[in-house]
Amino acid sequence: MLDAALYGSDDPSVILTYAWDRLLIDPVPGPRGPADFTDLRHLTPNVFAVPGDAQPIAPAGSTLPRLAAELPNTFALIDPRHGATGIAHQLEELLTHLKPNSIDLLDVGGDILAQGDEPTLKSPLGDALTLAACCQVDAPVRLLIAGPGLDGEIPAGDLRDRLGALVCTLTAEHTAALGTALDWHPSEATAMLAATARGVRGLCEVRDAGLPVPLTDEGPSVYEADLDEALSRNELARAIATTTTLDEAEQHSRDICGFSEIDYERNKAAWLSDHTPAQLDPEAALSRLDQFEADARTRGITHTTFRRITEALGFNGAQRQDLRDLLLTSHPEQYEAPLWRITTSTSPST
């Protein structure tokens, strides 16, 4: 989406990204590495492209192969197993191989600009690893923040003095570059970014914890931020700059932030393994949806994500698409793509 806005569609960018889909898609905690896929393609000795015909090796899951099949960009795999040092080496190899005209480090929401002690911070490790790695490469890297506050971690107001110039404002036309990917992809931050670019406004409830995220006129904005200032502010990124393993980086997260997001995934995965998800009975599901929406209205919620609905109603990731299909068939008028609109008053479910 950002590639379309900044560079057009004639020469799609290479996107270096994590295979870290969280437990709704991938039941294995933490990010995936090259050994977790079949049919990857070497771009450089230590960087693999994920083509559309690649497959995650069970029990792992990943959305990257399907994204690669549907979108024109080349998706390359960040491998954090060798810490920030390893990611920096990957970047250097890509720079030598691709000789790119520009390098953008994109964070949706802006938690990459955190200090590390914010009580609302939930997922600092992946951001800190890439920030630390980008500050080590011998090339200019532009840090971009899309949709300040949309990840539900650092409020947009707390980020304003950390943002630089406005780079662009995403529009509905830019979201067309995604095709139908957001009809199935579970990313909540990207869904809200696309929704605000399409004009959706309100208060969106996300994640298993039900975090409220404002959908405002600032939502589709993309700002530049100073890379060196971000590193200076981000204590975790500085601490892990010389790490050579993911375990080492994770321990720094525990020491500095008080937690590791992978520990959270481990604990949640263990809990899920001991709990049987609810059966997807349409009538019962729609009845629970009515109750969920009634409660959400009392909290001032106007929209939510299909991930949030799936978990709030007691279903698991494997049931998400069936539940989504049921909701769209029953109440198509509530689909404000790619979000679900909470009606202002109760309405019959059947």
N, C-alpha and C positions, 0 to 999 in steps of 0.2 A: 504494500500500500504506500509506504514511504518512498520506495523506489520509483513508483509510478508518479508520485507527486514531485520528486526532485529531479529525476533523470529521464522520465518518459519510458516508453515501452520498447524502444528499438534495440537496446542492448541490456537485457536483464542482468542485474547484479548477482554476484556470488554471495550467498548468505551463510556465514559461519555461525552455527547455533548449537545449543545443547539438544540432546535427545533426553529431555527431562519432563515427562508428561504428567507427573504426579500419579497418585494411586487410582484416579478415576479411569485412566487409560492403561497405566503400567503398574501391575501389582508388586513390582520389585522396587524397594525404596532406593532413592538416589538416581543420579544420571546414568545413562547407558554409554558404553564404550564401543569401539569397533568390533570387539569379540561378541557383542550381543546381536549382531546382524549378519545376514547372509548377503552375498552379491554386492558388497560395497565396491567402489571404484577408487583407485589411487589417484589423487590429484598431485600429491607430493609424497615423499617417503613416509611422512607422519600425519598427513591429512587425507581423509577419505570423503568422497562425495557419496551421498545417499540417493541412488537413483530410484525411479518409480517402481522398479521390480525387486528392490531389496525387501527383506522381511526381517522383523525382529524375531529372535530365537526364543521360543517359549521357555519360561513363563513371561518373559519380558514383553512389553508392548511399546509401540511408538507411532506417532502420527506423521513422522517425517517422510516415510516412503509414499504415503498417499498425497501429502503436500507436493512432493517432487513430481508425482504423476500428473497433478492437476495444474500446477503453476509453472511458469516459464523459467523461473530462477533455478540456479544450481544451489543445492543445499549441501553444505560441508559440515562435518561433525566436529564440534569442540570436544576434545578428549581431556577431561579434568583429572584423569588418574595420576598424572605426573605434576599436579599442582599448578600454580601460576607460572612457574618456570617452563613447564611443558607446553602450556597454552601459548606463551610468548614464542617458543620455538616453532609451534605450528603457524603462528602469524608471520614470522620471519620467512618461513618456507613459502607461504602463500604470496607474500610480497615479491619474492624473487621469481616465483612462477607466473603470477598474474600481471605484475607491474601495473597495479591499478591506478587510475586517475585520482581516486579519492577513497578514503577509509572512514566510515561512519560507525561509531559505537552507539547503538540505540538501546535505550531503556524506556519501556512503557511504564509510566507512573512516577518515576523519579526516585525510588528508594536507593538507587545507586549513589545518590547525593546525601545519604544518611551518614550520621556519625558512628552509629552502631549501638548506642544506648537508648534509642527511642523505644518506648513501651509498646508502640504499635507495629514495630518492625517484625516481619514474619519470615522473610526469605532473603537474607543478605549474602549468602555464600556464593551463589552463582554470579551475582553482580560484582562482588569484591574480587573474585578470581579473574574475570575478564577485564575489570578496571586495572588491576595490578599488572596484568599481562600487557595491556595496550600501552601502559606507561613505560614499558621496557623496550618497545620496538623502535627501530631507527627510521621512523617515518611519522609524518603528522597524522594524528587521529582526531577526528571531530566527534565530541560527545554530544549526542542529541537526546532530549527528553521529550517524549510524546505523551500527551494527556496527563499533565501533572495531577497526581493524586488518584489516578484511575486504578491503580493496583490495590487500593485500600490500605496502604501501609503508612505513608507519610502524607498528611493533609496538604492539599495544594497551597493553602495559605502559608504553611511552614517552608515551602520551597521557593517562594517568589524571590527572595533576596539571593537565591543561589542560581537563578536562571539568568542567562544572557539574552541575546537578541532572538526575536521571533524569526524562525526560519521559514515556516509555512503554516498554513491552516488547511487541514485535510477536509475534503468535500465528498459529497456522495459520489461524484464522478471518480474520485481516487479509489473508493471502496470497490468499484467495478473490477479492479485488478485482482481482487480476491476470488472472483468467480463465485462458486457455490461453497467454497471451503468452510465458511463460518456456519453453514447449515449443519455441519457435522463436527467441526473442530471445537474442543472444549475450552479453549483459552478465554477466560473471562475478561482479562484486561483488553485483549484485542477486540473482543466483542463489544465492549463498552466504547472503545476508541472508534470503531466503525459506526456504532449507533449514534454517537455524538456528531460524527461527520455527516450523518444522514439527518441530523436535526432533532434527535431524541433528547428530551430533557426531563429531569426528575430525580429520584433517589433510588438507586439500584442496590439490591441486597445480594451479596456474593459469598462464596466459599462455604465450607461446612459450618463456620462460626457465625454466618449471617452478618457480615460486615456491611454497613451502609456506605455507599459510595455516591456522592453527588454527580449528576450528569449535567454539566453547565456549558455555557458558551466557550469556556476555556478548554473543554474536553478535547476537541480536535486540533488543538494548537501543538506545534512542535518547536521547541526552543533549543538553542545551543547553550551548553554549559562549559565552564573551563575545566579541562581534564586534570590539570595539575592541582587546581583548587579542590576538585573532587577527591583526588588521592590524599591530599593534605588533611581533608576533613574526615575521610573514611579510615578509621583506625584499623578495622579488619583488613582492608585492602593493603595497607602498609605492612601489617604483620605477616601476611601470607605471600608477600612479593617473592620471597626466595624459596617457597615450599616446592618440594619435588614429589609429593604424594597428596592425594585427596584426603587421606586420613589425617595428615599433618595439618592441612588447611581446616579441616573440620574441628580439630581440637582447638585451634586458635579461635574459631567461632564460639565454641563453648566458653572459652576463657574470657573473651572480650564482650560478646553479646549475651552470654548467659545461657545459650542454647545452640543446638545444631538443628537446622531444618530437616536434615536426613534422620536424626534421632526421632523427630516428630513423625516422619513418615514410617520409620520402623515401628514405633509404638502404635500408630494408627493401623498399620498393616497387621500387626499382631491382634489388635482388637477386632478388625474385620474378619480375620480368620476364625474367630470364636463366635461370630454372630451371623446367623443366616439372614440374608436379605428378605424383605417382604415379597410375597408373590405378586406379580403384576396382574391383578384382577382389575379390569377397566373400571367397573362401577366403584369398587373400593378406592382405587387410586384417585378417581375424580372427586370422590367425597373427601378424601384427605387433602386434595388440592384446594377445595373450597375452604376447609378449615385453615390451611396454611395461608391462603390469600386473605381471609378475614383477619387473622393475627397480623399479617404483614401490613394491612391497612391501618391498624392501630399504631403501628410504628412509623407511619408516614411513607411507607415504601410504595413506589409507583411502578418499578420494574424489577425483574430478577433474571438470573441466568438459568439455563437448563441444568448446569452442574448443581446449582444451589437447590433447585426443585428436586433433582434426583436424590440428593443426600437428605434433604429435609423430609422427604416422603418415605425414607427408609430403603431406597433401592441402591443398587451398586452400579459401577461403571458399565458392566455388560448389559444392563437394562436401560441405560440412558437413552439410546436411540429409539427403542420401542416406546418408552414413556413419551419422548418428544413427539413421535408420530401420533400417539394417542391424543396428546394435547392439541396438536395442530389440526387433527381431524375433528375434535370435539369443539374447539374454540378458535378457529382460524383468525377471528377478528382480534385476538389478543396477541398475535405474533407481530411484534414491531422489530423486524429483523435487524440483528440476530438475537434480540432480547424478548422476554415474555413480559407483557404489560399486565400489571395488577389492576383489575377493574375497580372502579370507584364505589361500586355497590355489588351486593351479592347477585348472582345470576344462576339459573338452573344449569346443572352439569350434564343432564341427559335430556 
